[in-house]
Structure formats: structure tokens, C-alpha cells
Amino acid sequence: MPIKNAKPLESALIIPKLILIFAGRWPQHSSTLFTRVRVVTFNSMEILFNILMMVEVYLICTSDFNFNMLFDIMGALITASGHLFKIWLFSAHRKIWLDILQQLKSTHFNDYPEEFHLIGRKPVNFSKNFGNMFQLGCCFSSTAYILAPLFSNIDLPIKCSFVTKAMIPYAYPIQSFVVCFCALTHSSVDVMITDLIGVAVGQLDLLGEKIKAVRTNLIKQKIDLGECVRHHVEIIRFVANLNDAGSGIIMVEYVKSALVVCFLGIQAVSIDPTSAPFMRIVVYGFVMLFQLNIYCFFANEILVKSKKLGDACYLSTWYENPDVLKYKTNLLIIMERSKRPLYLTAGKWSVVSLQSFATILKSSYSYFTLMQTLYNNNSM
């Protein structure tokens, strides 16, 4: 029998799991009254926060129009509204997420020869470390927003014209909590998805090594190629579920990142580079690009590794198997399926890869040049 993986794959999700449980968003078969109260409370706060920023945009556009103020508020509004959409999409696919979490306990994913332990865990640990770095960046960025009023002439992290001086001591902690809460829950959804992508990459690496090790003396436990076919089918189902549940979330991230990076760029070229707001913009922009990059980088790995399964079949010692016909049939099934690589999509129409990351950067630059032209014309 194969040696069972001692560390459950779900352990890679521990940090986003704790945060999403606090927010009442972790997928569960049934929720308690306390969980539903938390969800309603946090949802109400976020919706109110978005409405207040929309009112602020209206006031800027109808009174003393200022491009810098407008871009600042629009960047925050797009981020907050994007967070709402992502959380709603995440909750709407609760059944699929539950199926995905159940697949993490699958025998195909957790039982394998001892020699392959590091092969399967390496991508998982890599994506987990990247996710931790991203969440740390989110905490740093939100802290920069919260502390900005202490080091500049602004009154609140996010401008509110209708907040009077007497209201600032009450508005400041409320804004600070909402900004931190949004940053943590928002990043936890992203980290959970990238960790699951890391699991898929690890399983593809494992499958490739298992195929190459069939009928060799390199490992203690002999591997059945029929089990490899079943493992491949399970990986395909896992990636399909992940795409069904995460495609809309990634699409929201595409649109949000392209617009926010554009607005941040316009602000950055129009303010003093030694000021606190400039440093806040730089940190926020870096976190936004890093957030988008982890999606594209790890999704690209699924695309690449699924194509390499055909090479693994070629490198296997199929000619040494006594039951050549059965062996060749199973091998052919894997080879033919690997001709159609696995991938994730954004909104079910754009394949998520490093190429799409470059496309979004080009789009952001195009929006930036357009907005910069409008800004310069307005300043003349």
C-alpha cells in the first residue's frame, strides 16, 4: 500500500480559513445564527462604505471638480466594490467550494509513495509562502492608508467631505476597521484560490513522476498505471471545479487591477515623490500588481505542467511491461487527454496565464495615457 501523506493538504489553507471563518464566509454545509449575524453586519458596513464613497464621487463631480481627489476616491471605490463582488461570488459557489475541500481529502491526492512526498508538497508550500507574503503586503498597505492622516494634512484615510471636524474621532476608527477588514477578507479569498492552484500543480507533478516510475526499481512501491489514469481524472475534475468557482472572482480581479493601477499611476505622477501619500500609492500599487501576478503565475503553472504529462508518458518504460496492450491503452488515455491542457479562465473567456498578466499591464498603460491626457487638458 502507498504511504499516506502525513500532512493534510487542507493545512495549507489555515490562515485564509481562520480569517474567513471570522468573517462568516468559510464554506460550510450549514451556518449558525451567530455566523449569519456576522455576515449581515459586515455586509451592511461594506455596502454603506461603498455608498458613502459614491456620494463623495458625486460631490467632487458636481462641486469643485478636482482630478486628483476624484482618482483617489475612484481607486478606493473600485477596490471596495470589487471586494464586495468577489465575496458575493465566493459565497454563491459554496457547494462547489465544499466539493473542492472534500477533494483535498481524496485518496488519489493523499496516498503516494514516500519517495514522492517532497514533489507533491513543494508547489503547495511555494504557493502558501507567496500567499503569506501577499497578505503581509495587504496588511502593510492598509496600515499605510490608516496612518496616512498622521503624517499628512488629510483628516481621514478616505476623504469624506460631509464628515465634520466633530465627527472625525468617530469616523476614523470606523474607516480604519472597514479598510483592515476588507483587506484581510479580500486577500484571504485570493490566497485560498492560489493555494488550491498550488495543490493542482503539485498533483500534476506527482502524477508525472508516478507515470515515469511505473515498472522501475527506483521506488519501493510499485505503481499501477490504471490508478494513474484515475488520479488524472480526479485532477481534471479538481481544476474544473476550481475554474467554475473562481472564474468570476479572477475576472473581477482583472478589471479591478487594470483600473486601480491606472488611477494610482495618475496620482503618482502628480504629487510630491517625497510625501506620505506618494509612498502610500507606491505600496498600494505594488500590492495590486503582486495580487494579480500570483493568480497569473500559478495558473500558468497548471497550463505548463498539464502539457508535460505527455512527456512523462514518453519517458516511462512502457516497453518493459509484460501486459503491453493494457499498459499502452492506459498510457494512450493519459497522452491523448494531455493534448488538451488544463487551465483556469477569467469570466470563462480569457485563459489566466503570464501572457494575460502582460495584457492587463498594457491595458492599464493605455487607460493611464488616456486619463493623463484628460488630466493635462483639464490643468491647462
C-alpha positions as CSV (number, residue, x, y, z in Angstrom):
1,M,0.0,0.0,0.0
2,P,1.2,3.6,-0.7
3,I,2.3,5.6,2.3
4,K,-0.3,8.1,3.3
5,N,0.5,11.8,3.3
6,A,1.0,12.7,7.0
7,K,0.1,16.4,6.5
8,P,-3.4,17.1,5.1
9,L,-3.5,19.3,2.1
10,E,-6.1,21.5,3.7
11,S,-3.5,22.6,6.2
12,A,-2.2,24.9,3.5
13,L,-5.4,26.9,3.8
14,I,-5.2,27.5,7.6
15,I,-4.6,31.3,7.5
16,P,-7.4,32.2,5.0
17,K,-9.6,29.7,6.7
18,L,-9.3,31.4,10.1
19,I,-10.0,34.9,8.6
20,L,-12.9,33.7,6.5
21,I,-14.4,31.9,9.5
22,F,-14.2,35.2,11.4
23,A,-16.0,36.9,8.5
24,G,-18.6,34.2,8.4
25,R,-17.6,33.3,4.8
26,W,-15.9,30.0,5.1
27,P,-17.8,27.3,3.1
28,Q,-20.0,25.2,5.4
29,H,-22.9,22.9,4.9
30,S,-25.0,24.9,7.4
31,S,-24.4,28.1,9.2
32,T,-25.2,29.1,12.8
33,L,-27.3,32.2,13.8
34,F,-24.1,33.9,15.0
35,T,-22.5,33.4,11.6
36,R,-25.5,34.8,9.8
37,V,-25.5,37.9,12.1
38,R,-21.8,38.4,11.4
39,V,-22.3,38.2,7.6
40,V,-25.2,40.7,7.7
41,T,-23.3,43.1,9.9
42,F,-20.1,43.0,7.8
43,N,-22.1,43.2,4.5
44,S,-24.0,46.2,5.8
45,M,-20.8,48.0,6.8
46,E,-19.2,47.4,3.4
47,I,-22.3,48.4,1.4
48,L,-22.6,51.6,3.5
49,F,-18.9,52.3,2.9
50,N,-19.4,51.9,-0.9
51,I,-22.5,54.2,-0.8
52,L,-20.6,56.9,1.1
53,M,-17.8,56.8,-1.5
54,M,-20.3,57.0,-4.3
55,V,-21.7,60.1,-2.7
56,E,-18.2,61.5,-2.4
57,V,-17.6,61.0,-6.1
58,Y,-20.9,62.8,-6.9
59,L,-19.9,65.7,-4.7
60,I,-16.5,66.0,-6.3
61,C,-18.0,65.9,-9.8
62,T,-20.8,68.5,-9.0
63,S,-18.9,71.0,-6.9
64,D,-15.2,72.0,-7.1
65,F,-14.0,69.3,-9.6
66,N,-10.5,68.0,-8.8
67,F,-8.9,65.2,-10.8
68,N,-6.6,64.1,-8.0
69,M,-9.4,63.9,-5.5
70,L,-11.5,62.0,-8.0
71,F,-8.8,59.5,-8.9
72,D,-8.1,58.9,-5.2
73,I,-11.7,58.2,-4.3
74,M,-12.3,56.1,-7.5
75,G,-9.4,53.9,-6.7
76,A,-10.8,53.2,-3.2
77,L,-14.3,52.8,-4.6
78,I,-13.3,50.3,-7.2
79,T,-11.3,48.3,-4.7
80,A,-14.1,48.2,-2.2
81,S,-16.8,47.4,-4.7
82,G,-14.5,44.7,-6.3
83,H,-14.2,43.2,-2.8
84,L,-18.0,43.1,-2.4
85,F,-18.4,41.3,-5.8
86,K,-15.7,38.8,-5.1
87,I,-17.1,37.9,-1.7
88,W,-20.6,37.5,-3.1
89,L,-19.3,35.3,-5.9
90,F,-17.3,33.3,-3.4
91,S,-20.4,32.7,-1.3
92,A,-22.6,32.0,-4.3
93,H,-20.5,29.0,-5.2
94,R,-20.5,27.5,-1.7
95,K,-21.4,24.0,-2.9
96,I,-18.5,23.9,-5.4
97,W,-16.1,25.1,-2.7
98,L,-17.3,22.3,-0.4
99,D,-16.7,19.8,-3.2
100,I,-13.2,21.1,-3.7
101,L,-12.4,20.9,0.0
102,Q,-13.7,17.3,0.0
103,Q,-11.4,16.5,-2.9
104,L,-8.4,17.6,-0.9
105,K,-9.1,14.5,1.3
106,S,-9.2,12.2,-1.7
107,T,-7.2,9.0,-1.7
108,H,-5.7,10.0,-5.1
109,F,-4.4,13.2,-3.7
110,N,-3.0,12.0,-0.4
111,D,-1.8,8.4,-0.9
112,Y,1.5,8.1,-2.8
113,P,5.0,6.5,-2.4
114,E,7.1,8.0,0.3
115,E,9.8,9.0,-2.2
116,F,7.4,11.5,-3.9
117,H,6.4,13.4,-0.7
118,L,8.5,16.5,-1.4
119,I,7.4,16.5,-5.1
120,G,3.8,17.0,-4.2
121,R,4.4,19.4,-1.3
122,K,6.8,21.7,-2.9
123,P,4.3,23.7,-5.1
124,V,1.8,23.7,-2.2
125,N,4.4,25.2,0.1
126,F,5.6,27.6,-2.6
127,S,2.1,29.0,-3.2
128,K,1.4,29.1,0.5
129,N,4.5,31.2,1.1
130,F,3.6,33.5,-1.8
131,G,0.1,33.9,-0.3
132,N,1.6,34.8,3.1
133,M,3.8,37.4,1.5
134,F,0.8,38.9,-0.3
135,Q,-1.3,39.0,2.9
136,L,1.6,40.7,4.7
137,G,1.7,43.2,1.9
138,C,-2.1,43.8,2.2
139,C,-1.6,44.5,6.0
140,F,1.2,46.9,5.3
141,S,-0.8,48.7,2.6
142,S,-3.9,49.0,4.7
143,T,-1.8,50.2,7.6
144,A,-0.2,52.9,5.4
145,Y,-3.7,54.1,4.5
146,I,-4.8,54.1,8.1
147,L,-1.7,56.0,9.3
148,A,-1.6,58.5,6.4
149,P,-3.7,61.2,8.3
150,L,-1.0,61.2,11.0
151,F,1.8,62.1,8.5
152,S,-0.1,64.4,6.1
153,N,-2.7,67.2,6.0
154,I,-5.6,64.8,5.4
155,D,-8.2,64.1,8.1
156,L,-9.3,60.6,7.2
157,P,-7.8,57.6,5.3
158,I,-10.5,58.0,2.7
159,K,-11.9,61.5,2.1
160,C,-15.4,62.3,3.1
161,S,-16.5,65.9,2.5
162,F,-19.7,65.6,4.6
163,V,-17.8,64.5,7.7
164,T,-17.3,67.5,10.0
165,K,-14.4,68.1,12.4
166,A,-16.5,66.9,15.3
167,M,-17.3,63.6,13.6
168,I,-13.6,62.7,12.7
169,P,-12.8,61.0,16.0
170,Y,-15.7,58.6,15.3
171,A,-15.3,58.3,11.5
172,Y,-11.6,57.5,11.7
173,P,-11.8,54.2,13.7
174,I,-14.8,53.1,11.6
175,Q,-12.9,53.7,8.4
176,S,-9.8,52.0,9.8
177,F,-11.8,48.9,10.7
178,V,-13.5,48.7,7.3
179,V,-10.2,49.1,5.4
180,C,-8.5,46.4,7.5
181,F,-11.5,44.0,7.3
182,C,-11.8,44.4,3.6
183,A,-8.0,43.9,3.1
184,L,-7.9,40.8,5.2
185,T,-11.0,39.0,3.8
186,H,-10.3,40.2,0.3
187,S,-6.7,38.8,0.4
188,S,-7.9,35.6,2.1
189,V,-10.1,34.7,-0.9
190,D,-7.2,35.3,-3.2
191,V,-4.8,33.3,-1.1
192,M,-7.2,30.4,-0.8
193,I,-7.6,30.2,-4.6
194,T,-3.8,30.4,-5.2
195,D,-3.2,27.8,-2.5
196,L,-5.6,25.5,-4.3
197,I,-3.9,26.2,-7.6
198,G,-0.7,25.2,-5.9
199,V,-2.4,21.9,-4.9
200,A,-3.3,21.2,-8.5
201,V,0.2,21.9,-9.7
202,G,1.6,19.6,-7.0
203,Q,-0.7,16.8,-8.1
204,L,0.3,17.2,-11.7
205,D,4.0,16.9,-10.7
206,L,3.1,13.9,-8.6
207,L,1.2,12.2,-11.5
208,G,4.1,12.9,-13.9
209,E,6.6,11.3,-11.5
210,K,4.3,8.3,-10.9
211,I,3.9,7.7,-14.6
212,K,7.7,7.8,-15.2
213,A,8.3,5.5,-12.2
214,V,6.0,2.7,-13.3
215,R,7.8,-0.6,-13.7
216,T,11.1,0.8,-12.4
217,N,13.2,-0.1,-9.3
218,L,13.6,3.5,-8.2
219,I,10.9,3.3,-5.6
220,K,9.8,0.6,-3.1
221,Q,6.1,0.7,-4.0
222,K,5.0,-0.5,-7.5
223,I,2.6,1.9,-9.2
224,D,-0.5,0.8,-11.2
225,L,-0.9,2.8,-14.3
226,G,-4.7,2.4,-14.1
227,E,-4.5,4.3,-10.8
228,C,-2.6,7.0,-12.6
229,V,-5.5,7.3,-15.1
230,R,-7.9,7.7,-12.1
231,H,-5.6,10.2,-10.5
232,H,-5.5,12.2,-13.7
233,V,-9.3,12.2,-13.9
234,E,-9.5,13.5,-10.3
235,I,-7.1,16.3,-11.1
236,I,-9.2,17.3,-14.2
237,R,-12.3,17.4,-12.0
238,F,-10.5,19.4,-9.3
239,V,-9.3,22.0,-11.8
240,A,-12.8,22.2,-13.5
241,N,-14.4,22.8,-10.1
242,L,-11.8,25.4,-9.2
243,N,-12.5,27.2,-12.6
244,D,-16.2,27.1,-12.0
245,A,-15.9,28.6,-8.6
246,G,-13.1,31.0,-9.2
247,S,-13.5,32.2,-12.8
248,G,-15.8,35.1,-11.9
249,I,-13.6,36.2,-9.0
250,I,-10.5,36.3,-11.2
251,M,-12.5,38.3,-13.8
252,V,-13.3,40.9,-11.1
253,E,-9.6,41.0,-10.2
254,Y,-8.7,41.6,-13.8
255,V,-11.0,44.6,-14.2
256,K,-10.2,46.0,-10.7
257,S,-6.5,45.7,-11.1
258,A,-6.4,47.4,-14.6
259,L,-8.4,50.4,-13.4
260,V,-6.9,50.8,-9.9
261,V,-3.3,50.6,-11.2
262,C,-4.2,53.3,-13.8
263,F,-5.7,55.6,-11.2
264,L,-2.7,55.1,-8.9
265,G,-0.3,55.9,-11.7
266,I,-2.0,59.2,-12.5
267,Q,-1.9,60.2,-8.8
268,A,1.8,59.2,-8.5
269,V,2.9,61.5,-11.4
270,S,1.1,64.5,-10.0
271,I,2.2,64.6,-6.4
272,D,5.5,65.1,-4.5
273,P,7.5,61.8,-4.6
274,T,8.8,62.5,-1.0
275,S,5.4,62.8,0.5
276,A,3.5,60.3,2.6
277,P,0.6,60.0,0.1
278,F,3.1,59.1,-2.6
279,M,4.6,56.2,-0.5
280,R,1.1,55.0,0.2
281,I,0.3,54.9,-3.5
282,V,3.5,53.1,-4.3
283,V,2.9,50.4,-1.7
284,Y,-0.8,50.0,-2.7
285,G,0.2,49.7,-6.4
286,F,2.8,47.1,-5.7
287,V,0.4,45.0,-3.7
288,M,-2.2,45.3,-6.5
289,L,0.3,44.0,-9.1
290,F,1.5,41.3,-6.8
291,Q,-2.0,40.2,-6.2
292,L,-2.7,39.9,-9.9
293,N,0.7,38.2,-10.6
294,I,0.1,35.4,-8.2
295,Y,-3.1,34.4,-10.0
296,C,-1.4,34.5,-13.4
297,F,1.9,32.9,-12.3
298,F,0.3,29.8,-10.6
299,A,-2.4,29.4,-13.2
300,N,0.3,29.4,-15.8
301,E,1.9,26.5,-14.0
302,I,-1.2,24.4,-14.3
303,L,-1.1,25.1,-18.1
304,V,2.5,24.1,-18.4
305,K,2.5,21.1,-16.1
306,S,-0.6,19.6,-17.7
307,K,1.1,19.7,-21.1
308,K,4.2,17.9,-19.7
309,L,2.2,14.8,-18.8
310,G,2.6,13.7,-22.4
311,D,6.4,13.9,-21.9
312,A,6.1,11.8,-18.8
313,C,4.3,9.1,-20.7
314,Y,7.1,9.1,-23.3
315,L,9.8,8.8,-20.7
316,S,8.1,5.8,-19.0
317,T,9.4,2.3,-19.6
318,W,6.2,1.1,-21.3
319,Y,8.1,-1.4,-23.4
320,E,9.2,-3.4,-20.4
321,N,5.7,-4.2,-19.2
322,P,4.6,-7.8,-19.7
323,D,1.0,-6.8,-20.3
324,V,1.9,-4.3,-23.1
325,L,-1.5,-4.0,-24.6
326,K,-3.3,-2.9,-21.4
327,Y,-0.3,-0.7,-20.4
328,K,-0.3,1.0,-23.8
329,T,-4.1,1.6,-23.6
330,N,-3.8,3.4,-20.2
331,L,-0.8,5.3,-21.4
332,L,-2.7,6.4,-24.5
333,I,-5.6,7.7,-22.4
334,I,-3.3,10.0,-20.5
335,M,-1.4,11.1,-23.5
336,E,-4.5,12.0,-25.5
337,R,-6.0,13.9,-22.7
338,S,-2.8,15.8,-22.0
339,K,-3.1,17.2,-25.6
340,R,-5.8,19.4,-24.1
341,P,-4.0,21.3,-21.4
342,L,-5.8,22.2,-18.1
343,Y,-6.2,25.9,-17.5
344,L,-8.2,28.5,-15.5
345,T,-10.2,31.3,-17.0
346,A,-11.3,34.8,-16.1
347,G,-15.0,35.1,-16.7
348,K,-14.9,31.9,-18.8
349,W,-13.4,33.7,-21.8
350,S,-9.8,34.6,-21.1
351,V,-7.2,32.0,-20.1
352,V,-5.3,33.0,-17.0
353,S,-1.5,33.0,-17.7
354,L,1.6,35.1,-17.7
355,Q,0.6,36.3,-21.1
356,S,-2.7,37.6,-19.8
357,F,-0.8,39.4,-17.0
358,A,1.2,41.3,-19.7
359,T,-2.1,42.1,-21.5
360,I,-3.6,43.7,-18.4
361,L,-0.5,45.8,-17.8
362,K,-0.7,47.0,-21.4
363,S,-4.4,47.8,-20.9
364,S,-3.6,49.7,-17.7
365,Y,-1.0,51.7,-19.5
366,S,-3.5,52.6,-22.3
367,Y,-6.0,53.8,-19.7
368,F,-3.2,55.7,-17.9
369,T,-2.2,57.6,-21.1
370,L,-5.9,58.4,-21.8
371,M,-6.5,59.7,-18.3
372,Q,-3.2,61.6,-18.2
373,T,-4.2,63.4,-21.4
374,L,-7.6,64.3,-19.9
375,Y,-5.8,65.5,-16.7
376,N,-3.3,67.6,-18.6
377,N,-6.1,69.2,-20.7
378,N,-8.1,70.0,-17.5
379,S,-5.0,71.6,-15.9
380,M,-4.3,74.0,-18.8
